[in-house]
Amino acid sequence: MNKNNHVVIMAGGIGSRFWPMSTPECPKQFIDVMGCGKSLIQLTADRFKGICLPENIWVVTSEKYINIVREQLPDVPDCNVLAEPCMRNTAPCIAYVSWKIRKRFPDANVVVTPSDQLVVDTVEFQRVIVKALAFTAKSDAIVTLGMKPNRPETGYGYIAAGDGLHQEQEIFHVKAFREKPDKVTAEKYLEEGNFFWNAGIFVWNVRTISAALKKYVPGLSALFERLFPDLYTEKEAIAIQELFPQCENISIDYAVMEKAKDIYVLPAEFGWSDLGTWGALHGLLPQDKEANAAIGSEVRLIESNGCMVHVPEAKKVVIQGLNDYIVAQKNGVLLICKLEEEQRIKDFSK
């Protein structure tokens, strides 16, 4: 294990498409979505055991989730849990934690990952991460993981891979980033074979990402340069309250990834899902012979097909005659919704 390895877990989202399981008070990253006894953020941290020391794990989250993070990840030092005063997308999130890491660990080699993804094959995940870290430790490169697509998915952005590196055949120059495509375009990407899903997992050394942010979003980096003297002091909390709301609301993809030159993609295949919807969860859980997936102490599905049932608080649930429905219950709230209409759930929760 290299003591210079650090992991940043981004955990500020509200998971609105997983309502009523996920709520603004306790979003999906802090919930045992899979029914395995651990929340998604706990599973995320576990994946880095053997790669990163517990004291080198960082979590950036909303102010209102600080206590949940500390409760669920007690091995992470309190000073490594950073509170965002307001939502400002991934570039300000990454800038804040990068400036903080750089102040005490100028040689840090960093993995940035969302907190709410699922990985099935942890051994392969770790092999890929170690390979990417070895590459960025010796260069000023930025590496992003590209998931090998197995279907023409329209819900993900794509990365087009260009030429491969002679000495690192698994790592390729990024030719282009592409927005979420329509079905025809996604099918074309699948046929071409050099397109990969953008998983939003990045690897870089802290000097590289700091320099990139200074170059491509100078206004953003200037704010954190003002914050820099106050990091790790009693002034930090007050300073971040003042400066963070001034940050541009911009993703790291738009801010850096689509502009920088030294960008690489490492294609990977380790049973990945961003768990963005009930439908995605349905596809990952064990299913009965009628393609129903259920989490709950006692769930009976009668004359029902293709349903996603998530009722961990209920003692007994019996469902008859439903096809391709979501049934989800939490804290006295019950959702019954067609799977094909799940994109409307954000509106239903209002």
SEMI-923828 format. One record per residue (C-alpha): x, y, z; residue in three letters. Coordinates in steps of 0.25 Angstrom, whole numbers, always signed. Example, Ala and Ser with C-alpha at 12.3 -4.5 7.8 and 13.67 -1.06 7.14 Angstrom:
R_+49_-18_+31_ALA .
R_+55_-4_+29_SER .
! end
This chain:
R_+0_+0_+0_MET .
R_+6_+13_-4_ASN .
R_+4_+24_+7_LYS .
R_+3_+35_-4_ASN .
R_-10_+29_-9_ASN .
R_-23_+36_-5_HIS .
R_-37_+34_-8_VAL .
R_-48_+45_-10_VAL .
R_-62_+41_-8_ILE .
R_-73_+51_-13_MET .
R_-85_+49_-5_ALA .
R_-94_+62_-6_GLY .
R_-105_+57_-16_GLY .
R_-119_+55_-11_ILE .
R_-123_+43_-20_GLY .
R_-137_+48_-24_SER .
R_-140_+37_-34_ARG .
R_-140_+27_-23_PHE .
R_-151_+33_-15_TRP .
R_-157_+29_-5_PRO .
R_-145_+21_-1_MET .
R_-136_+32_-3_SER .
R_-140_+46_+3_THR .
R_-133_+59_+4_PRO .
R_-131_+56_+19_GLU .
R_-124_+42_+16_CYS .
R_-121_+40_+2_PRO .
R_-117_+27_-5_LYS .
R_-102_+27_-2_GLN .
R_-105_+25_+13_PHE .
R_-115_+14_+11_ILE .
R_-114_-1_+10_ASP .
R_-120_-1_-4_VAL .
R_-115_-15_-7_MET .
R_-120_-21_+6_GLY .
R_-106_-26_+9_CYS .
R_-104_-19_+23_GLY .
R_-96_-8_+18_LYS .
R_-99_+6_+11_SER .
R_-94_+10_-2_LEU .
R_-84_+19_+4_ILE .
R_-79_+8_+13_GLN .
R_-77_-1_+1_LEU .
R_-70_+10_-7_THR .
R_-60_+12_+5_ALA .
R_-58_-3_+6_ASP .
R_-54_-5_-8_ARG .
R_-41_+3_-5_PHE .
R_-36_-6_+6_LYS .
R_-22_-10_+3_GLY .
R_-20_+2_-7_ILE .
R_-22_+14_+3_CYS .
R_-20_+16_+18_LEU .
R_-33_+20_+25_PRO .
R_-27_+33_+29_GLU .
R_-25_+36_+14_ASN .
R_-40_+35_+11_ILE .
R_-47_+48_+9_TRP .
R_-62_+51_+8_VAL .
R_-68_+63_+2_VAL .
R_-83_+65_+6_THR .
R_-94_+74_+9_SER .
R_-93_+81_+23_GLU .
R_-106_+73_+27_LYS .
R_-100_+60_+24_TYR .
R_-87_+62_+33_ILE .
R_-92_+54_+45_ASN .
R_-97_+42_+36_ILE .
R_-83_+41_+29_VAL .
R_-76_+41_+42_ARG .
R_-86_+30_+48_GLU .
R_-84_+21_+36_GLN .
R_-69_+23_+33_LEU .
R_-63_+25_+47_PRO .
R_-49_+22_+42_ASP .
R_-49_+34_+34_VAL .
R_-43_+46_+42_PRO .
R_-52_+57_+45_ASP .
R_-43_+67_+38_CYS .
R_-45_+59_+25_ASN .
R_-60_+60_+24_VAL .
R_-62_+73_+17_LEU .
R_-75_+81_+17_ALA .
R_-81_+88_+5_GLU .
R_-90_+100_+10_PRO .
R_-98_+99_-3_CYS .
R_-99_+90_-15_MET .
R_-89_+95_-26_ARG .
R_-86_+82_-35_ASN .
R_-74_+74_-36_THR .
R_-63_+84_-40_ALA .
R_-64_+93_-27_PRO .
R_-65_+80_-19_CYS .
R_-52_+74_-25_ILE .
R_-45_+88_-24_ALA .
R_-48_+89_-9_TYR .
R_-43_+75_-6_VAL .
R_-31_+76_-15_SER .
R_-26_+89_-9_TRP .
R_-28_+83_+5_LYS .
R_-20_+70_+1_ILE .
R_-9_+78_-6_ARG .
R_-6_+87_+6_LYS .
R_-2_+75_+15_ARG .
R_+1_+64_+4_PHE .
R_+7_+71_-8_PRO .
R_+11_+57_-14_ASP .
R_-3_+51_-12_ALA .
R_-8_+42_-23_ASN .
R_-23_+43_-23_VAL .
R_-35_+34_-27_VAL .
R_-48_+42_-28_VAL .
R_-61_+34_-28_THR .
R_-76_+36_-26_PRO .
R_-82_+30_-13_SER .
R_-94_+23_-19_ASP .
R_-88_+13_-30_GLN .
R_-88_-2_-29_LEU .
R_-76_-11_-33_VAL .
R_-78_-26_-33_VAL .
R_-64_-30_-36_ASP .
R_-55_-23_-25_THR .
R_-43_-31_-28_VAL .
R_-43_-26_-43_GLU .
R_-47_-12_-38_PHE .
R_-35_-11_-29_GLN .
R_-26_-16_-41_ARG .
R_-30_-5_-50_VAL .
R_-29_+5_-39_ILE .
R_-15_+1_-36_VAL .
R_-11_+2_-50_LYS .
R_-17_+16_-52_ALA .
R_-10_+20_-39_LEU .
R_+3_+15_-44_ALA .
R_+2_+23_-57_PHE .
R_-2_+36_-51_THR .
R_+9_+35_-40_ALA .
R_+19_+36_-51_LYS .
R_+13_+46_-60_SER .
R_+4_+59_-61_ASP .
R_-7_+50_-67_ALA .
R_-22_+50_-63_ILE .
R_-28_+36_-64_VAL .
R_-43_+33_-65_THR .
R_-49_+19_-64_LEU .
R_-57_+15_-76_GLY .
R_-68_+4_-74_MET .
R_-68_-6_-85_LYS .
R_-83_-4_-90_PRO .
R_-92_-17_-92_ASN .
R_-104_-10_-97_ARG .
R_-107_+3_-105_PRO .
R_-110_+11_-92_GLU .
R_-115_+25_-94_THR .
R_-114_+29_-79_GLY .
R_-99_+30_-79_TYR .
R_-89_+40_-85_GLY .
R_-78_+33_-93_TYR .
R_-63_+34_-95_ILE .
R_-57_+31_-109_ALA .
R_-43_+25_-108_ALA .
R_-32_+28_-117_GLY .
R_-18_+23_-119_ASP .
R_-13_+13_-108_GLY .
R_+0_+15_-101_LEU .
R_+11_+5_-105_HIS .
R_+16_+2_-91_GLN .
R_+2_+3_-85_GLU .
R_-7_-5_-94_GLN .
R_-19_-4_-85_GLU .
R_-18_+12_-85_ILE .
R_-23_+20_-97_PHE .
R_-23_+35_-100_HIS .
R_-37_+41_-100_VAL .
R_-41_+45_-113_LYS .
R_-54_+51_-109_ALA .
R_-65_+52_-98_PHE .
R_-79_+50_-103_ARG .
R_-92_+54_-96_GLU .
R_-104_+44_-93_LYS .
R_-107_+39_-107_PRO .
R_-121_+35_-114_ASP .
R_-123_+21_-116_LYS .
R_-118_+21_-131_VAL .
R_-105_+28_-127_THR .
R_-103_+18_-115_ALA .
R_-104_+6_-124_GLU .
R_-94_+13_-133_LYS .
R_-84_+15_-121_TYR .
R_-86_+0_-118_LEU .
R_-83_-5_-132_GLU .
R_-70_+4_-133_GLU .
R_-64_-2_-121_GLY .
R_-56_+9_-116_ASN .
R_-67_+16_-107_PHE .
R_-68_+14_-92_PHE .
R_-78_+19_-82_TRP .
R_-73_+30_-74_ASN .
R_-73_+25_-59_ALA .
R_-69_+38_-53_GLY .
R_-57_+32_-46_ILE .
R_-44_+40_-48_PHE .
R_-29_+37_-44_VAL .
R_-18_+48_-44_TRP .
R_-8_+54_-35_ASN .
R_-12_+66_-27_VAL .
R_-2_+75_-34_ARG .
R_-8_+71_-47_THR .
R_-22_+74_-44_ILE .
R_-18_+87_-37_SER .
R_-11_+92_-49_ALA .
R_-22_+88_-58_ALA .
R_-33_+96_-50_LEU .
R_-24_+108_-49_LYS .
R_-22_+107_-65_LYS .
R_-37_+104_-69_TYR .
R_-45_+111_-58_VAL .
R_-36_+122_-52_PRO .
R_-48_+129_-45_GLY .
R_-51_+116_-37_LEU .
R_-36_+113_-34_SER .
R_-34_+128_-29_ALA .
R_-45_+126_-19_LEU .
R_-38_+114_-13_PHE .
R_-25_+121_-13_GLU .
R_-31_+131_-4_ARG .
R_-36_+120_+5_LEU .
R_-22_+113_+5_PHE .
R_-16_+120_+17_PRO .
R_-28_+117_+26_ASP .
R_-28_+102_+23_LEU .
R_-27_+93_+35_TYR .
R_-29_+105_+44_THR .
R_-41_+110_+52_GLU .
R_-43_+120_+41_LYS .
R_-46_+110_+30_GLU .
R_-61_+107_+34_ALA .
R_-64_+122_+33_ILE .
R_-56_+124_+20_ALA .
R_-63_+113_+13_ILE .
R_-76_+118_+17_GLN .
R_-73_+131_+10_GLU .
R_-65_+126_-2_LEU .
R_-72_+114_-6_PHE .
R_-85_+120_-10_PRO .
R_-77_+129_-20_GLN .
R_-73_+117_-28_CYS .
R_-78_+114_-42_GLU .
R_-88_+103_-42_ASN .
R_-80_+94_-52_ILE .
R_-76_+79_-53_SER .
R_-62_+75_-54_ILE .
R_-65_+69_-68_ASP .
R_-68_+83_-74_TYR .
R_-58_+90_-65_ALA .
R_-46_+81_-68_VAL .
R_-48_+68_-75_MET .
R_-53_+73_-88_GLU .
R_-42_+84_-89_LYS .
R_-29_+77_-84_ALA .
R_-20_+71_-93_LYS .
R_-13_+60_-85_ASP .
R_-26_+52_-83_ILE .
R_-26_+36_-83_TYR .
R_-36_+26_-82_VAL .
R_-34_+12_-75_LEU .
R_-45_+3_-80_PRO .
R_-51_-6_-69_ALA .
R_-61_-17_-67_GLU .
R_-64_-20_-52_PHE .
R_-79_-21_-52_GLY .
R_-81_-6_-50_TRP .
R_-94_+1_-49_SER .
R_-97_+16_-45_ASP .
R_-110_+11_-38_LEU .
R_-117_+23_-43_GLY .
R_-131_+18_-44_THR .
R_-140_+7_-38_TRP .
R_-139_+0_-52_GLY .
R_-124_-1_-50_ALA .
R_-125_-7_-36_LEU .
R_-136_-17_-42_HIS .
R_-125_-21_-52_GLY .
R_-115_-24_-42_LEU .
R_-123_-31_-31_LEU .
R_-126_-46_-31_PRO .
R_-139_-49_-38_GLN .
R_-149_-60_-37_ASP .
R_-153_-67_-50_LYS .
R_-164_-56_-53_GLU .
R_-152_-46_-53_ALA .
R_-157_-40_-40_ASN .
R_-146_-34_-30_ALA .
R_-150_-31_-16_ALA .
R_-143_-26_-3_ILE .
R_-152_-29_+10_GLY .
R_-154_-38_+21_SER .
R_-165_-46_+15_GLU .
R_-170_-42_+1_VAL .
R_-179_-51_-7_ARG .
R_-182_-47_-22_LEU .
R_-194_-54_-28_ILE .
R_-197_-54_-43_GLU .
R_-187_-43_-44_SER .
R_-175_-41_-54_ASN .
R_-163_-31_-55_GLY .
R_-166_-24_-42_CYS .
R_-156_-16_-33_MET .
R_-160_-17_-19_VAL .
R_-153_-10_-7_HIS .
R_-160_-11_+6_VAL .
R_-149_-14_+17_PRO .
R_-158_-8_+28_GLU .
R_-170_-16_+25_ALA .
R_-173_-29_+33_LYS .
R_-180_-35_+21_LYS .
R_-184_-31_+7_VAL .
R_-193_-38_-3_VAL .
R_-194_-33_-17_ILE .
R_-204_-39_-27_GLN .
R_-205_-36_-42_GLY .
R_-195_-25_-45_LEU .
R_-186_-25_-57_ASN .
R_-173_-16_-58_ASP .
R_-176_-8_-46_TYR .
R_-168_-1_-35_ILE .
R_-173_-3_-21_VAL .
R_-165_+4_-10_ALA .
R_-168_+8_+4_GLN .
R_-161_+16_+15_LYS .
R_-165_+24_+27_ASN .
R_-180_+22_+24_GLY .
R_-178_+27_+10_VAL .
R_-183_+17_-1_LEU .
R_-179_+18_-16_LEU .
R_-186_+9_-27_ILE .
R_-181_+13_-40_CYS .
R_-179_+7_-54_LYS .
R_-164_+4_-57_LEU .
R_-165_+11_-70_GLU .
R_-170_+24_-63_GLU .
R_-158_+24_-53_GLU .
R_-152_+37_-58_GLN .
R_-165_+44_-53_ARG .
R_-162_+40_-39_ILE .
R_-154_+53_-36_LYS .
R_-167_+60_-39_ASP .
R_-176_+51_-31_PHE .
R_-168_+53_-18_SER .
R_-171_+68_-18_LYS .
! end
